[in-house]
């Protein structure tokens, strides 16, 4: 399940209404471009303290995929 903090940051990056984003939302249906890609990496680093590997991020197709990736990275980060 995507956290509110992640969804808020994603909505800001994509210039979308937060309420319009669901876990099933396809990134292809949004303004998901190279700038959004890099901005997402920076946002996750800033808000969650983890680095998103670009190759793993490139495999994401939905908001749920992004959330799962970030959750995995946060869970495996050294405390």
C-alpha positions in Angstrom: 0.0 0.0 0.0 1.4 3.4 -1.0 2.1 5.8 1.8 0.4 9.2 1.9 3.9 10.8 1.9 4.8 8.9 -1.3 1.6 9.7 -3.0 1.8 13.4 -2.0 5.3 13.6 -3.5 4.3 11.8 -6.6 1.3 14.0 -7.2 3.5 17.1 -6.8 6.0 15.8 -9.3 3.4 14.8 -11.8 1.3 17.9 -11.3 -1.7 15.7 -10.6 -4.6 15.9 -8.1 -3.6 13.7 -5.2 -7.1 12.2 -5.1 -6.8 11.1 -8.8 -3.8 8.8 -8.0 -4.6 5.2 -7.0 -2.3 2.2 -6.9 -3.8 1.0 -10.2 -2.9 4.2 -12.0 -0.6 3.5 -14.9 2.4 5.8 -15.1 2.0 5.9 -18.9 -1.3 7.7 -18.2 0.4 10.5 -16.3 3.2 12.9 -17.0 5.8 10.2 -16.4 8.8 11.4 -18.4 12.5 11.7 -17.8 12.1 14.7 -15.6 9.5 13.0 -13.5 11.8 9.9 -13.3 14.7 11.9 -11.9 12.5 14.0 -9.7 11.0 10.8 -8.2 14.5 9.5 -7.4 15.4 12.8 -5.7 12.0 13.0 -3.8 12.5 9.4 -2.4 16.0 10.2 -1.4 14.9 13.3 0.4 11.8 12.0 2.1 12.7 8.4 2.8 16.6 8.5 2.9 17.0 5.7 0.3 18.5 5.7 -3.2 16.2 4.3 -6.0 18.3 2.3 -8.6 17.3 3.7 -12.0 17.1 0.2 -13.5 14.6 -0.9 -11.0 12.6 2.2 -11.3 12.4 1.8 -15.1 10.6 -1.5 -14.5 7.7 0.2 -12.7 4.5 0.5 -14.6 2.0 1.6 -12.0 1.8 3.6 -8.8 1.6 0.3 -6.9 4.9 -0.7 -8.5 6.5 2.5 -7.3 5.2 2.0 -3.8 6.4 -1.6 -3.7 9.9 -0.6 -4.8 10.2 2.2 -2.2 8.8 -0.1 0.5 11.4 -2.7 -0.4 14.2 -0.2 -0.4 13.2 1.3 3.0 12.8 -2.1 4.6 16.2 -3.2 3.4 18.0 0.0 4.3 20.5 -0.1 7.2 19.0 1.4 10.4 
